[in-house]
């Protein structure tokens, strides 16, 4: 079978496809991804047009290999650093080798997984006790008397035994074997593909990727398996097909690929930036935005509830009371144009619902490659001040750690 034809486009860009480049199965899979807001597929007189939304990564179809590169916000050479920061995992050495060729982001994620797996192999894979039943020529473990009597009828040439030995065939290792195998379909670099294949042969594998994902969801880390956490983080990213933790999960789409929703990544980054900035001030993030959220009732259909991307609880002037600061992550170029009326209305609602009445404040954090900027919007009505919105542009050409200081500068 010939290799898929490469099709490269940038984030928010589109590319034409000939009628014969998409099979009916590809069209179904692309429409499923379109329903999830990853891309848009439209029919044209000369074939198809594929448009990427705020998504980067790779999609391997039957006849084409679609590569979507970052266009703005977080540039390619910094993407892995910001992704590792959002995931709370160490930055892999591969983050310093962003490739501008057809391999790009998916090869770096696969290489990050490979790097962690090779480190585990050097240190020795974790082993644990595994119960097994087998038929052996000699006695090992305990004799299974019932099986011996009912299956061998007293013959002793083969013994049914039950063993309890330390083995590497445990779920901590199986999920990595499955992820290494899945990464093979994404790797464009022949050298990387060979290394992934070699590593995959040294790890046991789960029966199916879905079983590996269920095992990852059940995994709890202790001192025995804590060193596996970075490798499992990259494995989860590959097995789910992209996303930050569970922000872009697989809902039955079978297309091979690794697609990262950039707005979801930016939200995860802002949540960690704000949480780290608030810590030294005695503040913390409110889990889930709040226990109740802002609710709308009385309309047609079910009541709706919405929350800001991040809600910080900060000490007030009176130590007995705390103030709430809503923070919203916007993956928009608000350094090039003004804040939209819809976003102003949204932030005013957040400040009215969470912040104190005497200081109705909210924050917008947006990416601004190449510089850092801050401006303050004051919204007034007939009765006076309605709210204050801090618009903070974070320079994504620098390290995430430096951005914590910028978030700190707007905290009350």
MITIKE-7722 format. One record per atom (N, C-alpha, C): x, y, z; residue in one letter. Coordinates in steps of 0.05 Angstrom, whole numbers, padded with zeros to 5 digits, always signed. Example, Ala and Ser with C-alpha at 12.3 -4.5 7.8 and 13.67 -1.06 7.14 Angstrom:
! residues 2
+00264-00114+00156A/+00246-00090+00156A/+00264-00066+00156A/+00257-00045+00142S/+00273-00021+00143S/+00258+00001+00157S/
END
This chain:
! residues 412
+00017-00024+00000X/+00000+00000+00000X/+00018+00025+00000X/+00014+00044-00019X/+00031+00068-00020X/+00028+00085+00005X/+00049+00100+00011X/+00048+00118+00034X/+00027+00140+00029X/+00014+00150+00050X/-00006+00171+00046X/+00007+00197+00036X/-00007+00211+00019X/+00003+00236+00008X/+00003+00258+00030X/+00026+00271+00034X/+00026+00292+00055X/+00011+00317+00046X/-00005+00328+00065X/-00020+00353+00061X/-00014+00370+00085X/-00002+00393+00081X/+00006+00410+00103X/-00009+00437+00102X/-00019+00445+00125X/-00032+00471+00127X/-00028+00481+00155X/-00032+00507+00159X/-00029+00519+00185X/-00055+00521+00200X/-00052+00527+00225X/-00075+00531+00242X/-00093+00554+00230X/-00119+00549+00228X/-00138+00567+00216X/-00135+00569+00185X/-00118+00554+00173X/-00115+00554+00144X/-00131+00531+00132X/-00133+00531+00105X/-00147+00510+00091X/-00130+00500+00068X/-00137+00477+00058X/-00123+00464+00035X/-00143+00449+00019X/-00140+00449-00008X/-00158+00434-00026X/-00149+00405-00027X/-00169+00387-00030X/-00164+00359-00033X/-00179+00349-00058X/-00166+00332-00074X/-00178+00321-00098X/-00199+00301-00090X/-00219+00296-00107X/-00240+00277-00100X/-00230+00250-00092X/-00209+00240-00106X/-00200+00213-00101X/-00182+00211-00077X/-00175+00233-00064X/-00157+00232-00040X/-00171+00224-00015X/-00198+00225-00014X/-00213+00218+00010X/-00231+00194+00003X/-00229+00174+00020X/-00247+00151+00017X/-00272+00158+00033X/-00293+00142+00029X/-00318+00146+00044X/-00313+00143+00074X/-00295+00125+00082X/-00288+00123+00110X/-00274+00148+00120X/-00257+00160+00104X/-00244+00185+00112X/-00264+00207+00116X/-00284+00209+00098X/-00304+00230+00100X/-00320+00227+00126X/-00327+00202+00133X/-00341+00198+00158X/-00324+00206+00182X/-00299+00199+00182X/-00282+00206+00205X/-00277+00236+00206X/-00274+00249+00184X/-00270+00278+00184X/-00296+00293+00193X/-00319+00283+00186X/-00344+00295+00196X/-00347+00291+00226X/-00337+00268+00236X/-00338+00264+00265X/-00320+00284+00279X/-00296+00289+00268X/-00278+00309+00280X/-00289+00337+00277X/-00304+00342+00255X/-00316+00368+00251X/-00337+00373+00273X/-00352+00352+00281X/-00372+00355+00302X/-00359+00362+00328X/-00334+00355+00332X/-00319+00361+00356X/-00304+00388+00354X/-00307+00402+00332X/-00295+00429+00330X/-00266+00429+00323X/-00255+00406+00312X/-00227+00405+00306X/-00220+00416+00278X/-00239+00413+00259X/-00234+00421+00232X/-00261+00423+00217X/-00259+00433+00192X/-00284+00435+00176X/-00278+00423+00148X/-00296+00406+00140X/-00294+00394+00113X/-00318+00403+00096X/-00313+00415+00073X/-00334+00424+00056X/-00330+00413+00028X/-00353+00408+00015X/-00352+00398-00013X/-00350+00421-00032X/-00333+00418-00053X/-00329+00438-00074X/-00333+00425-00101X/-00334+00441-00122X/-00338+00430-00149X/-00314+00413-00157X/-00291+00421-00148X/-00266+00406-00156X/-00258+00385-00136X/-00273+00381-00115X/-00265+00362-00095X/-00274+00369-00067X/-00255+00372-00049X/-00260+00378-00021X/-00242+00401-00012X/-00250+00415+00009X/-00233+00434+00022X/-00233+00428+00052X/-00209+00425+00062X/-00205+00419+00091X/-00194+00444+00105X/-00208+00453+00125X/-00199+00477+00140X/-00194+00469+00169X/-00171+00477+00179X/-00165+00472+00207X/-00175+00494+00224X/-00185+00487+00247X/-00193+00507+00267X/-00170+00512+00285X/-00174+00518+00311X/-00152+00523+00329X/-00141+00496+00339X/-00130+00481+00319X/-00120+00454+00324X/-00094+00450+00310X/-00075+00437+00323X/-00050+00430+00310X/-00045+00400+00314X/-00028+00389+00297X/-00021+00360+00300X/-00022+00346+00273X/-00029+00320+00274X/-00028+00304+00251X/-00052+00286+00250X/-00061+00280+00226X/-00084+00262+00221X/-00077+00243+00198X/-00075+00218+00204X/-00068+00198+00183X/-00093+00185+00173X/-00100+00191+00148X/-00123+00179+00135X/-00115+00157+00116X/-00133+00146+00101X/-00127+00124+00083X/-00107+00132+00061X/-00111+00156+00050X/-00095+00163+00027X/-00079+00189+00031X/-00085+00204+00052X/-00071+00229+00057X/-00062+00230+00087X/-00040+00245+00091X/-00030+00249+00118X/-00030+00279+00123X/-00049+00289+00139X/-00053+00317+00143X/-00036+00326+00166X/-00020+00347+00162X/-00003+00359+00182X/-00012+00388+00186X/-00020+00394+00211X/-00029+00422+00217X/-00009+00434+00236X/+00003+00456+00228X/+00025+00468+00243X/+00014+00493+00258X/+00027+00500+00281X/+00018+00524+00296X/+00022+00549+00279X/+00003+00567+00281X/+00005+00592+00265X/+00009+00616+00283X/-00004+00617+00306X/+00000+00639+00324X/-00005+00629+00353X/+00001+00647+00372X/-00004+00640+00400X/+00021+00627+00412X/+00025+00602+00407X/+00048+00588+00418X/+00064+00577+00394X/+00087+00589+00387X/+00101+00580+00363X/+00111+00551+00366X/+00118+00540+00344X/+00126+00512+00344X/+00149+00505+00362X/+00170+00522+00362X/+00193+00516+00378X/+00188+00518+00408X/+00166+00530+00416X/+00159+00532+00444X/+00136+00514+00452X/+00123+00502+00432X/+00098+00487+00437X/+00102+00464+00457X/+00124+00449+00455X/+00129+00427+00473X/+00134+00436+00501X/+00147+00459+00504X/+00152+00469+00531X/+00126+00477+00545X/+00108+00491+00530X/+00083+00499+00542X/+00065+00475+00546X/+00066+00455+00528X/+00050+00431+00532X/+00059+00416+00557X/+00085+00413+00560X/+00096+00399+00584X/+00088+00414+00609X/+00088+00441+00608X/+00080+00457+00631X/+00050+00452+00638X/+00034+00452+00617X/+00005+00447+00622X/+00000+00420+00633X/+00015+00400+00624X/+00012+00373+00634X/+00025+00368+00661X/+00041+00387+00670X/+00055+00383+00695X/+00076+00362+00694X/+00090+00359+00672X/+00110+00338+00668X/+00136+00352+00660X/+00160+00339+00665X/+00185+00352+00657X/+00186+00357+00627X/+00199+00378+00619X/+00203+00385+00591X/+00222+00365+00579X/+00214+00350+00558X/+00232+00330+00546X/+00254+00344+00531X/+00276+00329+00527X/+00298+00340+00511X/+00290+00346+00483X/+00269+00332+00473X/+00259+00336+00446X/+00247+00363+00442X/+00240+00377+00463X/+00228+00404+00461X/+00248+00423+00448X/+00274+00417+00449X/+00294+00434+00438X/+00299+00428+00408X/+00284+00408+00397X/+00289+00400+00370X/+00263+00401+00354X/+00249+00423+00355X/+00225+00426+00340X/+00232+00424+00310X/+00218+00406+00296X/+00224+00402+00268X/+00204+00418+00251X/+00214+00432+00231X/+00196+00448+00214X/+00188+00431+00190X/+00198+00407+00187X/+00191+00389+00165X/+00164+00376+00170X/+00158+00354+00155X/+00132+00342+00157X/+00127+00327+00183X/+00148+00322+00199X/+00144+00307+00224X/+00132+00324+00245X/+00144+00347+00252X/+00132+00367+00270X/+00124+00356+00297X/+00102+00367+00307X/+00093+00363+00334X/+00088+00333+00341X/+00075+00317+00325X/+00071+00289+00333X/+00097+00274+00337X/+00117+00279+00320X/+00142+00265+00324X/+00155+00273+00350X/+00152+00298+00358X/+00163+00306+00384X/+00149+00293+00407X/+00123+00290+00406X/+00109+00276+00427X/+00117+00247+00428X/+00119+00234+00405X/+00128+00206+00404X/+00156+00204+00415X/+00173+00223+00408X/+00201+00223+00418X/+00202+00227+00448X/+00184+00244+00458X/+00183+00248+00487X/+00175+00223+00502X/+00156+00208+00491X/+00148+00182+00502X/+00172+00163+00501X/+00185+00162+00478X/+00208+00144+00474X/+00230+00151+00494X/+00235+00177+00498X/+00256+00185+00516X/+00251+00175+00545X/+00226+00178+00554X/+00219+00169+00581X/+00220+00138+00583X/+00211+00124+00562X/+00211+00095+00562X/+00240+00084+00562X/+00257+00097+00548X/+00285+00088+00547X/+00298+00093+00575X/+00290+00114+00589X/+00300+00118+00616X/+00291+00097+00635X/+00266+00088+00632X/+00255+00067+00648X/+00270+00040+00643X/+00276+00036+00617X/+00290+00011+00611X/+00318+00011+00622X/+00332+00034+00622X/+00359+00036+00633X/+00358+00030+00663X/+00338+00041+00677X/+00336+00037+00706X/+00325+00010+00713X/+00313-00004+00694X/+00300-00029+00699X/+00270-00026+00702X/+00254-00041+00687X/+00225-00039+00688X/+00215-00049+00715X/+00194-00037+00724X/+00182-00045+00750X/+00170-00073+00747X/+00174-00089+00767X/+00162-00116+00768X/+00144-00118+00792X/+00124-00134+00789X/+00105-00139+00812X/+00096-00168+00810X/+00085-00177+00832X/+00076-00205+00833X/+00051-00209+00817X/+00051-00229+00800X/+00029-00235+00781X/+00021-00265+00785X/-00004-00269+00789X/-00014-00297+00792X/-00019-00308+00764X/-00010-00333+00760X/-00014-00346+00734X/-00020-00376+00739X/-00035-00387+00720X/-00040-00416+00719X/-00026-00426+00694X/-00012-00448+00696X/+00002-00460+00673X/+00005-00490+00677X/+00013-00503+00655X/+00019-00531+00655X/+00049-00534+00651X/+00063-00547+00670X/+00092-00549+00670X/+00100-00578+00673X/+00125-00584+00663X/+00135-00612+00666X/+00145-00617+00694X/+00151-00596+00709X/+00160-00599+00737X/+00143-00581+00755X/+00144-00587+00780X/+00128-00571+00799X/+00140-00544+00804X/+00125-00523+00799X/+00132-00496+00806X/+00109-00483+00820X/+00114-00469+00841X/+00092-00456+00856X/+00076-00478+00870X/+00050-00476+00867X/+00032-00495+00881X/+00018-00512+00861X/+00014-00537+00867X/+00000-00556+00850X/-00030-00549+00851X/-00043-00547+00828X/-00072-00543+00826X/-00085-00570+00827X/-00092-00580+00850X/-00101-00607+00854X/-00126-00612+00838X/-00145-00594+00839X/-00171-00598+00825X/-00167-00600+00795X/-00150-00582+00783X/-00145-00584+00755X/-00130-00609+00748X/-00111-00617+00765X/-00096-00641+00759X/-00114-00666+00759X/-00133-00666+00778X/-00150-00690+00780X/-00171-00691+00758X/-00181-00668+00749X/-00203-00668+00730X/-00193-00666+00701X/-00168-00657+00697X/-00158-00654+00669X/-00137-00674+00662X/-00121-00682+00682X/-00100-00702+00676X/-00107-00730+00687X/-00129-00731+00702X/-00138-00757+00713X/-00116-00772+00728X/-00101-00757+00744X/-00080-00769+00760X/-00053-00772+00747X/-00051-00767+00720X/-00026-00770+00707X/-00007-00747+00716X/+00019-00753+00718X/+00038-00734+00729X/+00059-00726+00708X/+00055-00732+00682X/+00074-00724+00662X/+00073-00694+00658X/+00049-00681+00662X/+00046-00652+00660X/+00031-00644+00685X/+00040-00622+00698X/+00029-00613+00723X/+00015-00586+00720X/-00010-00585+00729X/-00024-00559+00730X/-00016-00545+00756X/-00003-00521+00752X/+00008-00507+00775X/-00003-00478+00775X/-00002-00467+00799X/-00008-00438+00803X/+00017-00425+00814X/+00026-00404+00800X/+00051-00390+00808X/+00044-00362+00815X/+00062-00349+00830X/+00059-00322+00839X/+00087-00309+00839X/+00095-00301+00814X/+00122-00292+00810X/+00123-00262+00803X/+00146-00250+00808X/+00151-00222+00801X/+00156-00221+00771X/+00140-00205+00756X/+00142-00202+00728X/+00139-00173+00719X/+00149-00167+00695X/+00146-00141+00684X/+00120-00137+00668X/+00105-00159+00665X/+00080-00158+00650X/+00058-00148+00668X/+00059-00123+00675X/+00040-00109+00692X/+00029-00085+00678X/+00007-00073+00688X/-00005-00051+00673X/+00012-00027+00670X/+00029-00021+00690X/+00047+00002+00687X/+00063+00001+00662X/+00071-00024+00654X/+00088-00028+00630X/+00070-00033+00605X/+00048-00045+00609X/+00031-00052+00586X/+00021-00026+00572X/+00014-00006+00587X/+00003+00019+00575X/+00025+00032+00558X/+00050+00029+00566X/+00072+00041+00551X/+00077+00026+00526X/+00075-00001+00527X/+00078-00017+00503X/+00057-00010+00482X/+00032-00006+00491X/+00010+00001+00473X/+00015+00029+00461X/+00024+00048+00478X/+00029+00075+00468X/+00052+00076+00448X/+00073+00061+00453X/+00095+00060+00434X/+00086+00049+00407X/+00069+00028+00408X/+00058+00017+00383X/+00041+00037+00368X/+00024+00052+00383X/+00007+00072+00371X/+00023+00094+00359X/+00046+00101+00372X/+00063+00123+00362X/+00076+00116+00335X/+00078+00090+00330X/+00091+00082+00305X/+00075+00092+00280X/+00049+00093+00282X/+00032+00101+00260X/+00035+00131+00255X/+00045+00146+00275X/+00046+00175+00273X/+00074+00185+00264X/+00094+00168+00269X/+00122+00177+00265X/+00128+00180+00236X/+00138+00203+00228X/+00146+00207+00200X/+00176+00202+00196X/+00192+00205+00217X/+00221+00201+00216X/+00227+00171+00216X/+00241+00160+00196X/+00248+00132+00196X/+00265+00124+00221X/+00283+00141+00229X/+00300+00134+00253X/+00282+00132+00278X/+00264+00151+00281X/+00246+00150+00304X/+00228+00125+00303X/+00218+00119+00279X/+00201+00095+00276X/+00216+00070+00284X/+00241+00068+00276X/+00257+00044+00283X/+00261+00043+00314X/+00267+00066+00326X/+00271+00066+00355X/+00246+00059+00370X/+00223+00070+00360X/+00198+00063+00373X/+00191+00033+00371X/+00197+00022+00347X/+00192-00007+00343X/+00209-00023+00362X/+00234-00015+00364X/+00253-00030+00382X/+00244-00029+00411X/+00236-00005+00420X/+00226-00002+00447X/+00200-00017+00452X/+00182-00016+00433X/+00156-00029+00436X/+00160-00059+00440X/+00180-00071+00428X/+00185-00100+00431X/+00195-00107+00459X/+00204-00088+00474X/+00214-00094+00501X/+00193-00090+00523X/+00170-00079+00515X/+00148-00075+00534X/+00125-00094+00529X/+00112-00104+00549X/+00087-00119+00545X/+00066-00099+00535X/+00045-00109+00522X/+00024-00092+00511X/-00003-00099+00522X/-00021-00079+00524X/-00048-00084+00532X/-00063-00098+00509X/-00085-00112+00515X/-00101-00125+00494X/-00111-00105+00473X/-00118-00080+00482X/-00128-00060+00463X/-00122-00033+00475X/-00120-00012+00457X/-00115+00015+00468X/-00136+00024+00488X/-00161+00016+00485X/-00182+00024+00504X/-00176+00012+00531X/-00166-00012+00532X/-00159-00025+00558X/-00135-00010+00571X/-00116-00001+00554X/-00094+00015+00565X/-00103+00041+00577X/-00122+00054+00563X/-00133+00080+00574X/-00148+00076+00600X/-00163+00054+00602X/-00177+00049+00627X/-00158+00044+00649X/-00136+00030+00643X/-00115+00025+00663X/-00102+00051+00672X/-00097+00069+00653X/-00085+00095+00660X/-00104+00111+00678X/-00130+00110+00673X/-00149+00124+00689X/-00151+00113+00717X/-00144+00088+00721X/-00145+00075+00747X/-00118+00077+00762X/-00098+00086+00749X/-00071+00086+00761X/-00068+00106+00783X/-00058+00098+00806X/-00050+00115+00828X/-00020+00113+00833X/-00007+00135+00837X/+00022+00135+00838X/+00031+00136+00867X/+00050+00118+00873X/+00062+00115+00899X/+00092+00116+00895X/+00107+00112+00916X/+00136+00113+00913X/+00146+00090+00895X/+00129+00069+00892X/+00138+00046+00875X/+00136+00052+00845X/+00117+00068+00837X/+00114+00074+00808X/+00114+00103+00801X/+00123+00120+00819X/+00123+00149+00814X/+00140+00156+00790X/+00162+00141+00785X/+00179+00147+00762X/+00166+00142+00735X/+00143+00129+00735X/+00128+00123+00711X/+00110+00146+00703X/+00105+00165+00720X/+00085+00185+00715X/+00090+00202+00690X/+00115+00212+00685X/+00119+00227+00660X/+00114+00210+00635X/+00124+00185+00635X/+00119+00168+00612X/+00089+00163+00608X/+00075+00158+00629X/+00046+00154+00627X/+00032+00179+00617X/+00042+00203+00623X/+00030+00227+00614X/+00031+00229+00583X/+00054+00223+00572X/+00057+00224+00543X/+00042+00200+00530X/+00041+00177+00544X/+00026+00155+00533X/-00004+00161+00531X/-00014+00175+00552X/-00043+00182+00551X/-00049+00201+00528X/-00030+00220+00524X/-00034+00239+00502X/-00036+00225+00475X/-00018+00205+00471X/-00018+00191+00445X/-00042+00172+00443X/-00049+00158+00464X/-00071+00139+00463X/-00098+00153+00459X/-00101+00177+00470X/-00126+00192+00467X/-00127+00207+00441X/-00105+00209+00427X/-00105+00223+00402X/-00100+00253+00404X/-00091+00262+00428X/-00085+00291+00432X/-00100+00302+00456X/-00095+00327+00461X/-00108+00340+00483X/-00091+00342+00508X/-00100+00358+00527X/-00087+00361+00553X/-00104+00346+00573X/-00093+00326+00586X/-00108+00307+00603X/-00133+00298+00588X/-00157+00305+00597X/-00181+00295+00584X/-00195+00317+00567X/-00179+00336+00557X/-00192+00359+00543X/-00200+00352+00515X/-00188+00331+00503X/-00195+00323+00476X/-00195+00293+00476X/-00217+00280+00485X/-00217+00252+00488X/-00230+00239+00463X/-00226+00213+00461X/-00235+00198+00438X/-00265+00190+00443X/-00282+00199+00425X/-00310+00192+00428X/-00318+00174+00405X/-00302+00155+00398X/-00308+00135+00378X/-00296+00142+00351X/-00282+00163+00348X/-00269+00169+00323X/-00245+00151+00319X/-00244+00137+00296X/-00223+00117+00293X/-00199+00127+00276X/-00200+00151+00267X/-00177+00162+00252X/-00152+00163+00269X/-00130+00152+00257X/-00105+00154+00271X/-00095+00183+00271X/-00087+00193+00293X/-00077+00220+00293X/-00070+00230+00321X/-00059+00253+00321X/-00052+00266+00346X/-00059+00296+00343X/-00083+00303+00351X/-00092+00331+00348X/-00094+00345+00375X/-00083+00368+00376X/-00083+00384+00400X/-00100+00409+00397X/-00121+00412+00414X/-00138+00435+00413X/-00123+00458+00427X/-00115+00478+00412X/-00099+00500+00424X/-00115+00516+00445X/-00141+00522+00442X/-00154+00536+00463X/-00154+00520+00489X/-00157+00493+00487X/-00157+00476+00511X/-00129+00477+00524X/-00108+00477+00507X/-00081+00478+00518X/-00077+00505+00532X/-00087+00527+00520X/-00083+00553+00532X/-00098+00555+00559X/-00122+00544+00560X/-00137+00544+00585X/-00121+00529+00607X/-00110+00506+00600X/-00094+00491+00620X/-00070+00506+00629X/-00057+00520+00611X/-00033+00537+00618X/-00041+00559+00637X/-00063+00573+00630X/-00072+00596+00647X/-00080+00586+00675X/-00093+00563+00677X/-00100+00553+00703X/-00076+00548+00720X/-00055+00537+00708X/-00031+00532+00724X/-00016+00558+00730X/-00014+00576+00711X/-00001+00602+00716X/-00015+00617+00739X/-00041+00618+00738X/-00055+00633+00759X/-00053+00620+00786X/-00054+00593+00787X/-00051+00579+00812X/-00024+00583+00825X/-00003+00582+00809X/+00024+00586+00819X/+00029+00615+00828X/+00017+00634+00813X/+00020+00662+00821X/+00006+00668+00847X/-00017+00656+00852X/-00033+00662+00875X/-00022+00649+00901X/-00007+00627+00898X/+00004+00613+00921X/+00019+00630+00940X/+00040+00645+00932X/+00055+00661+00951X/+00039+00682+00965X/+00016+00690+00955X/-00002+00710+00967X/-00022+00697+00987X/-00020+00671+00991X/-00039+00657+01007X/-00065+00651+00993X/-00064+00652+00966X/-00088+00646+00950X/-00087+00617+00939X/-00109+00609+00927X/-00111+00583+00915X/-00133+00583+00894X/-00132+00564+00877X/-00153+00561+00857X/-00177+00546+00869X/-00201+00556+00863X/-00225+00543+00873X/-00231+00520+00854X/-00232+00496+00864X/-00237+00472+00847X/-00263+00475+00831X/-00262+00470+00805X/-00286+00471+00789X/-00297+00498+00784X/-00282+00519+00790X/-00292+00546+00787X/-00307+00556+00811X/-00326+00540+00821X/-00341+00545+00845X/-00359+00522+00850X/-00370+00520+00873X/-00388+00498+00879X/-00414+00501+00864X/-00423+00525+00859X/-00449+00530+00847X/-00447+00540+00818X/-00430+00559+00814X/-00428+00571+00788X/-00450+00592+00784X/-00451+00604+00760X/-00472+00623+00753X/-00493+00608+00737X/-00517+00608+00746X/-00538+00592+00734X/-00559+00610+00721X/-00571+00600+00699X/-00593+00614+00685X/-00617+00596+00686X/-00638+00605+00698X/-00663+00589+00700X/-00686+00604+00689X/-00707+00589+00682X/-00731+00602+00672X/-00733+00603+00642X/-00711+00595+00628X/-00712+00596+00599X/-00723+00569+00589X/-00726+00567+00563X/-00735+00542+00551X/-00713+00521+00554X/-00720+00496+00560X/-00700+00475+00563X/-00689+00475+00591X/-00667+00461+00595X/-00655+00458+00621X/-00640+00483+00630X/-00637+00487+00656X/-00622+00509+00666X/-00593+00506+00658X/-00580+00528+00651X/-00552+00527+00643X/-00534+00538+00666X/-00510+00528+00667X/-00490+00537+00687X/-00464+00542+00673X/-00451+00564+00679X/-00425+00569+00667X/-00406+00581+00688X/-00380+00576+00683X/-00360+00584+00703X/-00335+00595+00687X/-00319+00611+00701X/-00295+00620+00688X/-00274+00598+00686X/-00254+00601+00669X/-00234+00581+00666X/-00218+00577+00692X/-00215+00598+00708X/-00200+00597+00733X/-00213+00617+00752X/-00218+00608+00777X/-00228+00625+00798X/-00209+00624+00821X/-00196+00647+00827X/-00176+00649+00848X/-00189+00659+00874X/-00183+00646+00896X/-00191+00656+00923X/-00167+00669+00935X/-00169+00695+00942X/-00147+00710+00952X/-00154+00723+00978X/-00134+00727+00996X/-00139+00740+01021X/-00148+00769+01017X/-00169+00778+01031X/-00178+00805+01029X/-00164+00823+01049X/-00171+00849+01049X/-00159+00868+01068X/-00166+00860+01096X/-00190+00849+01099X/-00198+00838+01125X/-00191+00808+01125X/-00174+00800+01143X/-00164+00772+01142X/-00187+00752+01146X/-00210+00761+01156X/-00232+00742+01161X/-00247+00736+01135X/-00242+00752+01114X/-00257+00748+01089X/-00237+00745+01066X/-00246+00731+01046X/-00230+00727+01022X/-00245+00739+00998X/-00229+00746+00977X/-00241+00756+00953X/-00237+00736+00931X/-00255+00736+00911X/-00254+00718+00889X/-00247+00734+00864X/-00228+00723+00848X/-00220+00736+00823X/-00224+00717+00800X/-00244+00723+00782X/-00248+00705+00759X/-00227+00712+00737X/-00215+00691+00726X/-00195+00693+00704X/-00204+00677+00681X/-00204+00688+00657X/-00213+00674+00633X/-00190+00673+00613X/-00185+00649+00602X/-00164+00646+00582X/-00177+00650+00554X/-00166+00668+00538X/-00176+00673+00511X/-00154+00667+00491X/-00158+00648+00474X/-00139+00642+00453X/-00145+00660+00429X/-00140+00686+00433X/-00145+00706+00413X/-00123+00726+00413X/-00119+00740+00390X/-00098+00760+00388X/-00109+00787+00397X/-00113+00790+00423X/-00123+00815+00434X/-00101+00836+00436X/-00077+00830+00426X/-00057+00851+00423X/-00060+00865+00396X/-00077+00854+00378X/-00081+00866+00351X/-00108+00879+00348X/-00127+00872+00365X/-00153+00884+00362X/-00166+00885+00390X/-00187+00901+00392X/-00200+00905+00418X/-00215+00881+00427X/-00221+00881+00452X/-00237+00859+00464X/-00265+00860+00453X/-00275+00837+00445X/-00302+00836+00433X/-00323+00843+00454X/-00346+00853+00444X/-00368+00859+00462X/-00378+00834+00477X/-00378+00811+00463X/-00387+00786+00476X/-00369+00779+00500X/-00342+00783+00496X/-00324+00777+00518X/-00326+00797+00541X/-00331+00822+00534X/-00335+00842+00555X/-00360+00834+00572X/-00381+00827+00558X/-00405+00819+00572X/-00400+00794+00590X/-00385+00775+00579X/-00379+00751+00594X/-00363+00757+00619X/-00343+00774+00617X/-00326+00780+00640X/-00341+00797+00660X/-00359+00815+00651X/-00375+00830+00670X/-00394+00812+00686X/-00404+00791+00673X/-00421+00772+00687X/-00405+00757+00708X/-00380+00749+00701X/-00363+00736+00720X/-00357+00754+00744X/-00350+00779+00739X/-00342+00797+00761X/-00367+00803+00778X/-00390+00804+00766X/-00414+00809+00781X/-00422+00785+00798X/-00417+00761+00787X/-00425+00737+00801X/-00405+00727+00822X/-00380+00735+00820X/-00360+00724+00838X/-00345+00746+00854X/-00337+00768+00841X/-00321+00788+00855X/-00338+00804+00874X/-00324+00819+00891X/-00338+00835+00911X/-00352+00859+00897X/-00374+00869+00909X/-00389+00890+00897X/-00373+00916+00895X/-00355+00921+00915X/-00340+00946+00914X/-00316+00945+00896X/-00308+00922+00886X/-00286+00919+00868X/-00292+00897+00848X/-00311+00901+00830X/-00319+00881+00810X/-00297+00877+00788X/-00278+00860+00793X/-00255+00857+00776X/-00254+00829+00764X/-00245+00827+00738X/-00241+00802+00725X/-00216+00805+00707X/-00205+00783+00698X/-00180+00783+00682X/-00183+00766+00657X/-00173+00777+00635X/-00170+00762+00610X/-00140+00757+00606X/-00132+00732+00600X/-00105+00726+00594X/-00104+00714+00565X/-00088+00727+00548X/-00087+00718+00520X/-00058+00715+00512X/-00052+00699+00491X/-00024+00696+00482X/-00016+00720+00465X/+00009+00728+00469X/+00020+00751+00454X/+00049+00745+00447X/+00055+00731+00425X/+00082+00723+00418X/+00100+00747+00414X/+00123+00747+00428X/+00143+00768+00424X/+00142+00791+00444X/+00122+00794+00459X/+00121+00816+00478X/+00101+00810+00500X/+00103+00826+00522X/+00084+00825+00544X/+00070+00852+00546X/+00044+00851+00550X/+00029+00876+00552X/+00006+00873+00572X/-00003+00896+00582X/-00025+00896+00601X/-00040+00922+00597X/-00067+00920+00596X/-00084+00944+00595X/-00108+00939+00612X/-00122+00960+00620X/-00145+00958+00638X/-00169+00970+00625X/-00191+00955+00624X/-00216+00965+00613X/-00234+00972+00637X/-00245+00996+00637X/-00264+01005+00657X/-00291+01008+00644X/-00310+00992+00653X/-00337+00992+00641X/-00355+01008+00659X/-00367+01029+00649X/-00385+01046+00665X/-00413+01047+00654X/-00432+01051+00671X/-00460+01054+00663X/-00472+01079+00675X/-00498+01082+00673X/-00511+01106+00683X/-00507+01109+00713X/-00504+01087+00728X/-00501+01088+00757X/-00472+01087+00766X/-00453+01089+00747X/-00425+01089+00755X/-00410+01064+00745X/-00389+01056+00759X/-00372+01035+00750X/-00386+01008+00751X/-00386+00994+00728X/-00397+00967+00727X/-00376+00945+00732X/-00352+00950+00723X/-00331+00930+00727X/-00305+00938+00715X/-00284+00925+00724X/-00257+00929+00715X/-00247+00903+00703X/-00236+00904+00678X/-00226+00881+00665X/-00197+00885+00658X/-00179+00869+00670X/-00151+00870+00663X/-00146+00852+00640X/-00134+00862+00619X/-00128+00847+00595X/-00098+00843+00594X/-00089+00818+00598X/-00061+00811+00602X/-00051+00795+00578X/-00032+00805+00563X/-00019+00790+00542X/+00006+00777+00551X/+00008+00750+00549X/+00031+00735+00558X/+00049+00728+00535X/+00074+00735+00537X/+00093+00730+00516X/+00099+00700+00515X/+00090+00686+00494X/+00093+00657+00491X/+00120+00650+00479X/+00137+00669+00473X/+00164+00663+00464X/+00183+00658+00487X/+00174+00664+00512X/+00190+00660+00535X/+00181+00634+00549X/+00193+00629+00572X/+00186+00605+00587X/+00160+00609+00603X/+00145+00588+00608X/+00121+00591+00624X/+00127+00602+00652X/+00150+00594+00663X/+00157+00603+00690X/+00159+00633+00692X/+00169+00646+00671X/+00171+00675+00672X/+00143+00688+00671X/+00124+00675+00659X/+00097+00686+00657X/+00083+00687+00684X/+00092+00671+00703X/+00079+00671+00729X/+00081+00699+00742X/+00104+00712+00738X/+00108+00739+00748X/+00089+00759+00736X/+00082+00755+00710X/+00063+00774+00698X/+00035+00770+00709X/+00027+00746+00714X/+00002+00741+00727X/+00001+00754+00755X/+00024+00751+00769X/+00026+00762+00796X/+00022+00792+00796X/+00029+00806+00774X/+00028+00835+00774X/-00001+00845+00774X/-00020+00829+00767X/-00048+00839+00766X/-00064+00829+00789X/-00052+00813+00807X/-00067+00804+00830X/-00071+00827+00850X/-00095+00830+00862X/-00099+00852+00881X/-00083+00849+00906X/
END
